[in-house]
């Protein structure tokens, strides 16, 4: 088995900020566990979810009035920087736990190494857009399976029921893909299938659906920009944008965190953007839910594409494996076949 990749050097969204109150919360990333808590000032903090004494899970402990996290087993306590003390042997040295950086943005808590610069926070590309909200979805499938699913729209007529085209128009898809040094860029254009919910975004029967997205690996994330045009090419009023972060929790599960935005080029419609942005987020939620319900069917798909009869819509998949290994895991490393969840101090 290869060593666990050091993915913690990238900022990952791991938890809605509202989910972290007065009690610690455990989160998982790439087979490692972390204890999140709020200090006395209410600021979020994170420690390896393993007391350095005998590896008891700190997430099962409590936050003391002074803001330190107390181990549930023998009462060792730790501040936000991981500095620890033993109440039974106060003079004992080297009681510290490993600490991590936590940043709160867009209503989520983002986790990274202490020395990861804030400049490494992913750019949402939200200039001119209104934030409609965010949500998280559990995928019972490995990271590579989840990523492959979101790297092509060929499955749209068969897995989805609202966005995109239907089976009758499967041969009428315009497609383009670019494999670049640090990302992939994909574009689809096809007739939009009938879907009553689309009316709230100004979409009409006969319109064309266009989905363009960019996938990056610092961390693994895709930014989808969707718009519609009338048959004569005139743009419909709204453009949606969804940033989807693929966060591997274990070797078998992935957590998707989705941040939804909406914009319009029509000034008269801008007052409606807050309401329309919520509708766009609901539409995005339905689409992601469709994938989540299906993904277990293909969860055992191997990491290698060897032996698969790939078609033109799969152009990004092989290249993205290389980017996943070089950028996300680092130095060409591949993920371990099985990464059991552990409470040992993370070596990510």
C-alpha contacts under 8 A as a table, 3 or more apart, distances in Angstrom:
res1	aa1	res2	aa2	distance
1	X	336	X	5.64
1	X	337	X	6.81
1	X	338	X	7.77
2	X	334	X	7.41
2	X	335	X	7.13
2	X	336	X	5.26
3	X	335	X	7.99
3	X	336	X	6.79
4	X	30	X	7.62
4	X	335	X	6.79
4	X	336	X	6.48
4	X	339	X	7.37
4	X	347	X	7.57
4	X	348	X	6.43
5	X	30	X	7.99
5	X	329	X	4.96
5	X	330	X	7.01
5	X	333	X	6.89
5	X	334	X	7.62
5	X	335	X	6.66
5	X	348	X	6.05
6	X	9	X	6.35
6	X	329	X	6.18
6	X	330	X	7.23
6	X	347	X	7.39
6	X	348	X	3.99
7	X	10	X	5.87
7	X	30	X	7.43
7	X	219	X	7.73
7	X	328	X	6.26
7	X	329	X	5.82
7	X	330	X	7.99
7	X	348	X	6.28
8	X	11	X	6.99
8	X	12	X	7.76
8	X	29	X	7.85
8	X	111	X	7.46
8	X	112	X	5.22
8	X	113	X	5.85
8	X	348	X	5.85
9	X	112	X	5.56
9	X	113	X	5.22
9	X	116	X	6.04
9	X	348	X	7.92
10	X	111	X	8.00
10	X	112	X	5.77
10	X	113	X	7.58
10	X	116	X	7.23
10	X	120	X	7.24
10	X	121	X	7.97
10	X	218	X	5.87
10	X	219	X	5.54
10	X	328	X	7.96
11	X	110	X	5.86
11	X	111	X	5.41
11	X	112	X	4.78
11	X	116	X	7.86
11	X	120	X	7.03
11	X	121	X	5.93
11	X	122	X	7.40
11	X	218	X	7.78
11	X	219	X	6.68
12	X	110	X	5.14
12	X	111	X	5.34
12	X	112	X	6.76
12	X	219	X	6.64
12	X	245	X	7.69
12	X	247	X	6.87
13	X	108	X	6.26
13	X	109	X	5.69
13	X	110	X	4.21
13	X	111	X	6.41
13	X	245	X	7.47
13	X	247	X	7.69
13	X	257	X	6.87
14	X	27	X	6.78
14	X	28	X	7.98
14	X	108	X	7.24
14	X	109	X	5.96
14	X	110	X	5.87
14	X	111	X	6.66
14	X	247	X	7.66
14	X	257	X	7.86
15	X	19	X	6.86
15	X	20	X	7.87
15	X	27	X	7.55
15	X	108	X	5.69
15	X	109	X	5.32
15	X	110	X	7.48
16	X	19	X	5.44
16	X	20	X	7.48
16	X	107	X	5.99
16	X	108	X	4.27
16	X	109	X	6.07
17	X	20	X	5.70
17	X	104	X	6.95
17	X	107	X	5.42
17	X	108	X	4.69
17	X	109	X	5.45
18	X	21	X	6.95
18	X	107	X	7.39
18	X	108	X	7.92
20	X	23	X	7.04
20	X	24	X	7.01
20	X	25	X	6.59
20	X	36	X	7.51
20	X	37	X	6.70
20	X	38	X	7.35
21	X	24	X	7.50
21	X	37	X	7.56
21	X	38	X	7.09
22	X	37	X	7.32
22	X	38	X	6.74
22	X	63	X	6.88
23	X	37	X	6.56
23	X	38	X	7.96
23	X	62	X	5.98
23	X	63	X	6.31
24	X	35	X	6.24
24	X	36	X	5.43
24	X	37	X	4.50
24	X	38	X	7.55
24	X	58	X	7.90
24	X	59	X	5.17
24	X	60	X	7.18
24	X	61	X	7.11
24	X	62	X	6.52
24	X	63	X	7.05
24	X	69	X	7.92
25	X	35	X	5.64
25	X	36	X	5.15
25	X	37	X	6.51
25	X	59	X	5.56
26	X	33	X	6.64
26	X	34	X	5.58
26	X	35	X	4.69
26	X	36	X	6.22
26	X	49	X	7.24
26	X	59	X	5.38
27	X	33	X	5.80
27	X	34	X	5.34
27	X	35	X	6.59
27	X	36	X	7.39
28	X	31	X	6.41
28	X	32	X	5.55
28	X	33	X	4.57
28	X	34	X	6.23
28	X	249	X	4.96
28	X	250	X	7.28
29	X	32	X	5.35
29	X	33	X	6.53
29	X	34	X	7.96
29	X	247	X	6.93
29	X	248	X	5.79
29	X	249	X	4.31
29	X	250	X	6.77
30	X	247	X	7.94
30	X	248	X	5.23
30	X	249	X	4.94
30	X	250	X	5.27
30	X	251	X	7.02
30	X	339	X	7.53
31	X	248	X	7.93
31	X	249	X	5.87
31	X	250	X	4.51
31	X	251	X	6.73
31	X	339	X	5.58
31	X	340	X	5.90
31	X	341	X	4.38
31	X	342	X	6.56
32	X	249	X	7.75
32	X	250	X	7.83
32	X	341	X	5.62
32	X	342	X	5.60
32	X	343	X	6.70
32	X	344	X	7.85
32	X	346	X	6.08
33	X	48	X	6.41
33	X	49	X	5.34
33	X	341	X	7.15
33	X	342	X	6.60
33	X	343	X	5.89
33	X	346	X	7.67
34	X	46	X	6.46
34	X	47	X	5.73
34	X	48	X	4.62
34	X	49	X	4.43
34	X	59	X	7.67
35	X	46	X	5.50
35	X	47	X	5.27
35	X	48	X	6.05
35	X	49	X	4.79
35	X	57	X	7.90
35	X	58	X	6.13
35	X	59	X	4.83
36	X	44	X	6.91
36	X	45	X	5.65
36	X	46	X	4.40
36	X	47	X	6.62
36	X	59	X	7.24
37	X	44	X	5.69
37	X	45	X	5.41
37	X	46	X	6.37
37	X	63	X	7.36
37	X	69	X	7.39
38	X	41	X	7.49
38	X	42	X	4.99
38	X	43	X	5.11
38	X	44	X	4.40
38	X	45	X	5.86
38	X	63	X	7.77
38	X	67	X	7.04
39	X	42	X	5.16
39	X	43	X	5.49
39	X	44	X	6.54
39	X	45	X	6.95
39	X	63	X	7.64
39	X	66	X	7.63
39	X	67	X	4.10
39	X	68	X	6.39
39	X	79	X	7.52
39	X	80	X	6.59
40	X	43	X	7.45
40	X	65	X	6.88
40	X	66	X	5.69
40	X	67	X	3.93
40	X	68	X	7.61
41	X	67	X	7.52
44	X	102	X	6.20
44	X	103	X	7.54
44	X	104	X	7.83
44	X	109	X	7.88
45	X	80	X	5.36
45	X	81	X	7.94
45	X	99	X	7.85
45	X	100	X	7.16
45	X	101	X	6.82
45	X	102	X	5.75
46	X	80	X	6.92
46	X	99	X	5.79
46	X	100	X	5.26
46	X	101	X	6.70
46	X	102	X	6.59
46	X	111	X	7.85
47	X	80	X	7.64
47	X	82	X	6.54
47	X	97	X	6.57
47	X	98	X	5.63
47	X	99	X	4.34
47	X	100	X	5.96
48	X	51	X	7.75
48	X	58	X	7.95
48	X	97	X	6.75
48	X	98	X	5.58
48	X	99	X	6.42
48	X	100	X	7.84
48	X	343	X	7.57
48	X	344	X	7.78
48	X	345	X	5.73
48	X	346	X	6.46
49	X	55	X	7.90
49	X	56	X	7.75
49	X	57	X	5.09
49	X	58	X	5.16
49	X	59	X	6.15
49	X	343	X	5.77
49	X	344	X	7.64
49	X	345	X	7.40
50	X	54	X	7.73
50	X	55	X	4.32
50	X	56	X	5.35
50	X	57	X	4.84
50	X	58	X	5.82
50	X	97	X	7.80
50	X	343	X	5.11
50	X	344	X	5.80
50	X	345	X	6.12
51	X	54	X	6.12
51	X	55	X	4.51
51	X	56	X	5.25
51	X	57	X	6.31
51	X	58	X	6.00
51	X	71	X	6.67
51	X	76	X	7.81
51	X	97	X	6.63
52	X	55	X	5.67
52	X	95	X	6.64
52	X	96	X	6.95
52	X	97	X	5.93
52	X	345	X	7.75
53	X	56	X	7.74
53	X	95	X	7.48
55	X	343	X	6.48
55	X	344	X	6.44
56	X	71	X	7.20
56	X	72	X	7.49
56	X	73	X	6.58
56	X	343	X	7.70
57	X	60	X	5.72
57	X	61	X	7.46
57	X	71	X	7.34
57	X	72	X	7.74
57	X	343	X	6.76
58	X	61	X	5.20
58	X	69	X	7.37
58	X	70	X	7.05
58	X	71	X	5.13
58	X	72	X	6.80
59	X	62	X	7.66
60	X	71	X	7.38
60	X	72	X	6.08
61	X	69	X	6.91
61	X	70	X	5.47
61	X	71	X	4.86
61	X	72	X	4.27
61	X	73	X	7.95
62	X	69	X	5.83
62	X	70	X	5.39
62	X	71	X	7.15
62	X	72	X	7.15
63	X	66	X	7.94
63	X	67	X	5.84
63	X	68	X	5.61
63	X	69	X	4.52
63	X	70	X	6.03
64	X	67	X	5.30
64	X	68	X	5.36
64	X	69	X	6.21
64	X	70	X	6.64
65	X	68	X	7.46
67	X	79	X	6.91
68	X	77	X	5.91
68	X	78	X	5.11
68	X	79	X	4.55
68	X	80	X	7.03
69	X	77	X	5.31
69	X	78	X	5.14
69	X	79	X	6.40
70	X	75	X	5.50
70	X	76	X	5.61
70	X	77	X	4.14
70	X	78	X	6.48
71	X	74	X	6.25
71	X	75	X	4.85
71	X	76	X	5.22
71	X	77	X	6.07
72	X	75	X	5.94
75	X	86	X	7.16
75	X	87	X	6.80
76	X	84	X	6.83
76	X	85	X	5.76
76	X	86	X	4.80
76	X	87	X	6.35
77	X	84	X	5.48
77	X	85	X	5.72
77	X	86	X	6.95
78	X	81	X	7.66
78	X	82	X	5.26
78	X	83	X	5.34
78	X	84	X	4.31
78	X	85	X	6.79
78	X	96	X	7.19
78	X	97	X	7.14
79	X	82	X	5.22
79	X	83	X	5.53
79	X	84	X	6.74
80	X	83	X	7.51
80	X	99	X	7.07
81	X	98	X	7.87
81	X	99	X	5.55
81	X	100	X	7.76
82	X	96	X	5.39
82	X	97	X	4.65
82	X	98	X	5.64
82	X	99	X	5.07
83	X	95	X	7.07
83	X	96	X	4.64
83	X	97	X	6.52
84	X	94	X	7.85
84	X	95	X	4.89
84	X	96	X	4.45
84	X	97	X	6.62
85	X	90	X	6.38
85	X	92	X	7.47
85	X	93	X	7.87
85	X	95	X	5.70
85	X	96	X	7.41
86	X	89	X	5.34
86	X	90	X	5.26
86	X	91	X	7.93
86	X	92	X	6.77
86	X	95	X	7.11
87	X	90	X	5.40
89	X	92	X	5.63
92	X	95	X	7.11
98	X	345	X	7.04
99	X	114	X	7.16
100	X	111	X	7.00
100	X	112	X	6.07
100	X	113	X	5.13
100	X	114	X	4.99
101	X	111	X	5.80
101	X	112	X	5.22
101	X	113	X	5.65
101	X	114	X	4.82
101	X	115	X	7.97
101	X	116	X	7.95
102	X	109	X	6.29
102	X	110	X	5.41
102	X	111	X	4.81
102	X	112	X	6.63
103	X	109	X	5.65
103	X	110	X	5.04
103	X	111	X	6.75
104	X	107	X	6.58
104	X	108	X	5.60
104	X	109	X	4.63
104	X	110	X	6.20
105	X	108	X	5.46
105	X	109	X	6.60
105	X	110	X	7.45
106	X	134	X	7.82
106	X	259	X	7.97
107	X	134	X	7.80
112	X	116	X	6.38
113	X	116	X	5.35
116	X	120	X	6.91
117	X	120	X	5.58
117	X	121	X	7.83
118	X	121	X	5.55
122	X	218	X	7.55
122	X	219	X	7.87
124	X	223	X	7.81
124	X	243	X	6.61
126	X	129	X	5.08
126	X	130	X	7.48
126	X	131	X	7.87
126	X	261	X	7.11
128	X	263	X	6.37
129	X	261	X	5.76
129	X	262	X	5.17
129	X	263	X	4.58
129	X	264	X	7.96
130	X	261	X	5.38
130	X	262	X	5.27
130	X	263	X	6.15
130	X	273	X	6.71
130	X	274	X	6.72
130	X	277	X	6.66
131	X	259	X	7.79
131	X	260	X	6.16
131	X	261	X	4.54
131	X	262	X	6.71
131	X	274	X	7.76
131	X	277	X	6.74
132	X	259	X	7.76
132	X	260	X	5.36
132	X	261	X	5.20
132	X	262	X	6.92
132	X	274	X	6.79
132	X	277	X	4.43
132	X	278	X	4.79
132	X	279	X	7.96
132	X	280	X	7.23
132	X	281	X	5.86
133	X	259	X	6.09
133	X	260	X	5.62
133	X	261	X	7.43
133	X	277	X	7.98
133	X	278	X	6.88
133	X	281	X	6.51
134	X	257	X	7.21
134	X	258	X	5.38
134	X	259	X	4.41
134	X	260	X	6.01
134	X	281	X	7.55
135	X	257	X	5.92
135	X	258	X	5.42
135	X	259	X	6.90
135	X	285	X	7.64
136	X	255	X	6.90
136	X	256	X	5.51
136	X	257	X	4.41
136	X	258	X	6.15
137	X	255	X	5.87
137	X	256	X	5.16
137	X	257	X	6.60
137	X	288	X	7.79
137	X	289	X	7.55
137	X	292	X	7.37
138	X	253	X	7.44
138	X	254	X	6.28
138	X	255	X	4.75
138	X	256	X	6.35
138	X	292	X	7.14
139	X	142	X	7.99
139	X	146	X	7.28
139	X	253	X	5.84
139	X	254	X	5.10
139	X	255	X	5.88
139	X	256	X	7.19
139	X	292	X	5.56
139	X	295	X	6.91
139	X	296	X	7.72
140	X	252	X	6.47
140	X	253	X	4.76
140	X	254	X	6.56
140	X	292	X	7.80
140	X	295	X	6.98
140	X	296	X	5.80
140	X	299	X	7.00
141	X	145	X	6.21
141	X	146	X	6.35
141	X	252	X	5.16
141	X	253	X	4.75
141	X	254	X	6.15
141	X	295	X	6.60
141	X	296	X	6.18
141	X	298	X	7.84
141	X	299	X	4.63
141	X	300	X	7.58
142	X	145	X	5.47
142	X	146	X	6.35
142	X	248	X	7.08
142	X	250	X	7.57
142	X	251	X	5.70
142	X	252	X	4.51
142	X	253	X	5.07
142	X	254	X	5.90
142	X	299	X	6.73
143	X	146	X	5.15
143	X	147	X	6.01
143	X	246	X	6.94
143	X	247	X	7.41
143	X	248	X	5.57
143	X	251	X	7.66
143	X	252	X	7.76
143	X	253	X	7.06
143	X	254	X	5.65
144	X	147	X	5.11
144	X	148	X	6.06
144	X	303	X	6.51
145	X	148	X	5.20
145	X	149	X	6.27
145	X	295	X	7.98
145	X	298	X	7.43
145	X	299	X	6.39
145	X	301	X	6.71
145	X	303	X	7.75
146	X	149	X	5.25
146	X	150	X	6.61
146	X	246	X	7.59
146	X	254	X	7.20
146	X	295	X	7.34
147	X	150	X	5.25
147	X	151	X	6.16
147	X	246	X	7.19
148	X	151	X	4.98
148	X	152	X	7.07
148	X	317	X	6.33
149	X	152	X	6.33
149	X	291	X	7.85
149	X	295	X	7.99
150	X	153	X	7.41
151	X	314	X	7.78
151	X	316	X	6.98
151	X	317	X	6.93
152	X	155	X	7.27
152	X	313	X	6.19
152	X	314	X	6.56
153	X	156	X	5.24
153	X	188	X	7.60
153	X	313	X	7.70
154	X	157	X	7.50
154	X	313	X	6.60
155	X	158	X	5.52
155	X	159	X	5.93
155	X	160	X	7.71
156	X	159	X	5.61
156	X	160	X	5.23
156	X	161	X	7.84
156	X	163	X	7.77
156	X	164	X	6.47
156	X	165	X	6.88
156	X	166	X	7.46
157	X	160	X	5.93
157	X	161	X	7.04
157	X	164	X	7.37
157	X	165	X	5.90
157	X	166	X	4.48
157	X	167	X	5.27
157	X	170	X	7.43
158	X	161	X	7.80
158	X	166	X	7.77
158	X	167	X	7.38
159	X	290	X	6.33
159	X	291	X	6.77
159	X	294	X	7.16
160	X	163	X	6.98
160	X	287	X	6.40
160	X	290	X	5.91
160	X	291	X	7.58
161	X	195	X	7.93
161	X	287	X	7.92
162	X	193	X	7.17
162	X	194	X	7.66
162	X	195	X	5.56
162	X	197	X	7.83
162	X	198	X	7.89
162	X	287	X	7.43
163	X	192	X	6.97
163	X	193	X	7.25
163	X	195	X	7.79
163	X	209	X	7.76
163	X	287	X	7.41
164	X	190	X	6.97
164	X	191	X	7.04
164	X	192	X	5.01
164	X	193	X	6.07
164	X	209	X	5.80
165	X	169	X	6.13
165	X	170	X	7.00
165	X	190	X	6.19
165	X	191	X	5.56
165	X	192	X	4.93
165	X	193	X	4.72
165	X	209	X	7.64
166	X	169	X	5.60
166	X	170	X	6.51
166	X	192	X	7.79
166	X	193	X	5.63
167	X	170	X	5.09
168	X	171	X	7.73
169	X	172	X	5.22
169	X	173	X	7.29
169	X	190	X	7.49
169	X	191	X	6.94
170	X	173	X	6.29
172	X	190	X	6.19
172	X	191	X	7.66
173	X	188	X	6.74
173	X	189	X	5.76
173	X	190	X	4.78
173	X	191	X	7.92
174	X	187	X	7.93
174	X	188	X	5.63
174	X	189	X	5.00
174	X	190	X	6.36
175	X	186	X	7.60
175	X	187	X	5.68
175	X	188	X	4.74
175	X	189	X	6.66
175	X	313	X	7.50
176	X	186	X	5.83
176	X	187	X	5.17
176	X	188	X	6.75
177	X	184	X	7.24
177	X	185	X	5.68
177	X	186	X	4.44
177	X	187	X	6.40
177	X	315	X	6.82
177	X	316	X	6.89
178	X	184	X	5.63
178	X	185	X	5.10
178	X	186	X	6.47
178	X	316	X	7.50
179	X	183	X	6.67
179	X	184	X	4.81
179	X	185	X	6.79
179	X	316	X	6.39
179	X	319	X	6.63
180	X	183	X	5.27
180	X	184	X	5.66
180	X	185	X	7.79
182	X	216	X	6.71
182	X	217	X	7.57
182	X	323	X	6.65
182	X	327	X	7.76
183	X	214	X	6.72
183	X	215	X	5.50
183	X	216	X	4.92
183	X	217	X	7.32
183	X	320	X	7.72
183	X	323	X	7.41
184	X	214	X	5.66
184	X	215	X	5.38
184	X	216	X	7.15
184	X	316	X	6.49
184	X	320	X	7.35
185	X	212	X	7.37
185	X	213	X	5.80
185	X	214	X	4.60
185	X	215	X	6.72
186	X	212	X	5.61
186	X	213	X	5.43
186	X	214	X	6.58
187	X	210	X	7.27
187	X	211	X	5.76
187	X	212	X	4.33
187	X	213	X	6.64
188	X	209	X	7.94
188	X	210	X	5.59
188	X	211	X	5.20
188	X	212	X	6.39
189	X	208	X	6.76
189	X	209	X	5.60
189	X	210	X	4.40
189	X	211	X	6.55
190	X	208	X	5.56
190	X	209	X	5.43
190	X	210	X	6.72
191	X	206	X	6.72
191	X	207	X	6.14
191	X	208	X	4.36
191	X	209	X	5.79
192	X	205	X	7.54
192	X	206	X	6.82
192	X	207	X	5.73
192	X	208	X	5.09
192	X	209	X	5.00
193	X	205	X	7.76
194	X	205	X	6.28
195	X	198	X	5.72
195	X	199	X	7.90
196	X	199	X	5.90
197	X	200	X	6.23
198	X	201	X	5.50
198	X	202	X	6.78
198	X	203	X	5.38
198	X	204	X	7.55
199	X	202	X	4.99
199	X	203	X	5.08
199	X	204	X	6.48
200	X	203	X	7.38
200	X	276	X	7.28
200	X	279	X	7.51
201	X	237	X	7.30
201	X	238	X	6.10
201	X	276	X	7.05
201	X	280	X	7.65
202	X	236	X	6.21
202	X	237	X	6.29
202	X	238	X	7.16
203	X	207	X	6.66
203	X	228	X	6.82
203	X	236	X	6.60
204	X	207	X	5.70
204	X	230	X	7.68
206	X	230	X	7.06
206	X	231	X	6.39
207	X	228	X	6.46
207	X	229	X	5.61
207	X	230	X	4.66
207	X	231	X	5.61
208	X	228	X	5.43
208	X	229	X	5.25
208	X	230	X	6.38
208	X	231	X	6.77
209	X	226	X	7.40
209	X	227	X	6.32
209	X	228	X	4.82
209	X	229	X	6.94
210	X	226	X	5.66
210	X	227	X	5.44
210	X	228	X	5.93
210	X	229	X	7.98
211	X	224	X	6.76
211	X	225	X	5.88
211	X	226	X	4.57
211	X	227	X	6.78
212	X	224	X	5.83
212	X	225	X	5.29
212	X	226	X	6.42
213	X	222	X	6.52
213	X	223	X	5.29
213	X	224	X	4.28
213	X	225	X	5.98
214	X	222	X	5.48
214	X	223	X	5.36
214	X	224	X	6.83
215	X	220	X	7.29
215	X	221	X	5.66
215	X	222	X	4.18
215	X	223	X	6.53
216	X	219	X	6.98
216	X	220	X	5.71
216	X	221	X	5.45
216	X	222	X	6.31
217	X	220	X	4.07
217	X	221	X	6.31
217	X	323	X	6.82
217	X	324	X	6.17
217	X	327	X	5.96
217	X	328	X	5.27
218	X	221	X	7.60
218	X	327	X	6.72
218	X	328	X	5.85
219	X	245	X	7.53
219	X	246	X	7.90
219	X	328	X	6.14
220	X	245	X	6.09
220	X	246	X	5.56
220	X	247	X	7.32
220	X	324	X	7.69
220	X	328	X	7.00
221	X	243	X	6.96
221	X	244	X	5.49
221	X	245	X	4.37
221	X	246	X	5.88
222	X	243	X	5.81
222	X	244	X	5.31
222	X	245	X	6.69
223	X	241	X	6.90
223	X	242	X	5.71
223	X	243	X	4.43
223	X	244	X	6.38
224	X	240	X	7.95
224	X	241	X	5.43
224	X	242	X	5.14
224	X	243	X	6.38
224	X	244	X	8.00
225	X	239	X	6.99
225	X	240	X	5.69
225	X	241	X	4.43
225	X	242	X	6.68
226	X	239	X	5.84
226	X	240	X	5.17
226	X	241	X	6.33
227	X	235	X	7.67
227	X	236	X	7.22
227	X	238	X	6.71
227	X	239	X	4.81
227	X	240	X	6.49
228	X	235	X	6.09
228	X	236	X	5.46
228	X	238	X	7.92
228	X	239	X	7.71
229	X	232	X	7.70
229	X	233	X	5.40
229	X	234	X	5.36
229	X	235	X	4.25
229	X	236	X	5.29
230	X	233	X	5.20
230	X	234	X	5.18
230	X	235	X	6.27
230	X	236	X	6.74
231	X	234	X	7.43
237	X	264	X	5.65
237	X	265	X	6.67
237	X	266	X	6.53
238	X	262	X	6.84
238	X	263	X	5.80
238	X	264	X	4.74
238	X	265	X	7.48
239	X	262	X	5.74
239	X	263	X	5.34
239	X	264	X	6.17
240	X	260	X	7.54
240	X	261	X	5.85
240	X	262	X	4.53
240	X	263	X	6.58
240	X	280	X	6.78
241	X	260	X	5.97
241	X	261	X	5.01
241	X	262	X	6.06
242	X	258	X	6.61
242	X	259	X	5.61
242	X	260	X	4.52
242	X	261	X	6.15
242	X	284	X	7.62
243	X	258	X	5.68
243	X	259	X	5.13
243	X	260	X	6.54
244	X	256	X	6.50
244	X	257	X	5.80
244	X	258	X	4.52
244	X	259	X	6.54
245	X	256	X	5.56
245	X	257	X	5.21
245	X	258	X	6.41
246	X	254	X	6.54
246	X	255	X	6.14
246	X	256	X	4.96
246	X	257	X	6.92
247	X	254	X	5.54
247	X	255	X	5.06
247	X	256	X	6.10
247	X	257	X	7.67
248	X	251	X	7.20
248	X	253	X	6.27
248	X	254	X	4.36
248	X	255	X	6.24
249	X	252	X	7.81
249	X	253	X	5.67
249	X	254	X	5.40
249	X	255	X	6.59
250	X	253	X	5.20
250	X	254	X	7.02
250	X	339	X	6.52
250	X	340	X	7.09
250	X	341	X	6.50
251	X	336	X	7.81
251	X	337	X	7.27
251	X	338	X	5.58
251	X	339	X	5.33
251	X	340	X	7.28
252	X	299	X	7.99
260	X	277	X	7.67
260	X	280	X	7.35
260	X	281	X	5.44
260	X	284	X	7.52
261	X	277	X	6.20
261	X	280	X	7.56
261	X	281	X	7.38
262	X	273	X	7.04
262	X	276	X	7.52
262	X	277	X	5.20
262	X	280	X	7.03
263	X	270	X	7.95
263	X	273	X	6.98
263	X	277	X	7.99
264	X	267	X	7.50
264	X	269	X	7.07
264	X	270	X	6.62
264	X	273	X	7.70
266	X	269	X	5.61
266	X	270	X	6.83
267	X	270	X	5.36
268	X	271	X	7.14
269	X	272	X	5.45
269	X	273	X	6.90
270	X	273	X	5.18
271	X	274	X	7.27
272	X	275	X	5.69
272	X	276	X	6.06
273	X	276	X	4.92
273	X	277	X	5.60
274	X	277	X	5.16
274	X	278	X	6.55
275	X	278	X	5.32
275	X	279	X	6.58
276	X	279	X	4.98
276	X	280	X	6.18
277	X	280	X	4.97
277	X	281	X	6.23
278	X	281	X	5.05
278	X	282	X	6.29
279	X	282	X	5.04
279	X	283	X	6.29
280	X	283	X	5.05
280	X	284	X	6.23
281	X	284	X	4.98
281	X	285	X	6.11
282	X	285	X	4.99
282	X	286	X	6.37
283	X	286	X	5.22
283	X	287	X	6.44
284	X	287	X	5.14
284	X	288	X	6.22
285	X	288	X	5.24
285	X	289	X	5.98
286	X	289	X	5.02
286	X	290	X	6.31
287	X	290	X	5.20
287	X	291	X	6.74
288	X	291	X	5.17
288	X	292	X	6.20
289	X	292	X	4.88
289	X	293	X	6.15
290	X	293	X	5.33
290	X	294	X	6.46
291	X	294	X	5.18
291	X	295	X	5.84
292	X	295	X	5.38
292	X	296	X	7.66
293	X	296	X	7.11
294	X	297	X	5.78
294	X	298	X	7.80
295	X	298	X	5.63
295	X	299	X	6.08
296	X	299	X	4.79
297	X	300	X	7.92
298	X	301	X	5.58
302	X	305	X	7.21
305	X	308	X	5.64
305	X	318	X	7.16
310	X	313	X	7.91
310	X	314	X	5.88
310	X	315	X	7.98
311	X	314	X	5.52
311	X	315	X	7.29
312	X	315	X	5.49
313	X	316	X	7.74
314	X	317	X	5.49
314	X	318	X	7.85
315	X	318	X	6.99
315	X	319	X	7.65
316	X	319	X	5.47
316	X	320	X	5.95
317	X	320	X	5.17
317	X	321	X	6.57
318	X	321	X	5.30
318	X	322	X	6.99
319	X	322	X	5.32
319	X	323	X	6.56
320	X	323	X	4.93
320	X	324	X	5.88
321	X	324	X	4.99
321	X	325	X	6.26
322	X	325	X	5.24
322	X	326	X	6.07
322	X	332	X	7.49
323	X	326	X	5.09
323	X	327	X	5.50
323	X	328	X	7.14
324	X	327	X	5.72
324	X	328	X	5.05
324	X	329	X	6.34
325	X	328	X	5.95
325	X	329	X	5.01
325	X	330	X	5.96
325	X	331	X	7.01
325	X	332	X	4.66
325	X	333	X	5.19
325	X	334	X	5.49
325	X	335	X	7.90
326	X	329	X	6.16
326	X	330	X	4.75
326	X	331	X	5.08
326	X	332	X	4.35
326	X	333	X	6.76
327	X	330	X	5.13
327	X	331	X	7.32
327	X	332	X	7.84
329	X	332	X	7.06
329	X	333	X	5.65
329	X	334	X	6.75
329	X	335	X	7.35
330	X	333	X	5.73
336	X	339	X	6.02
343	X	346	X	7.72
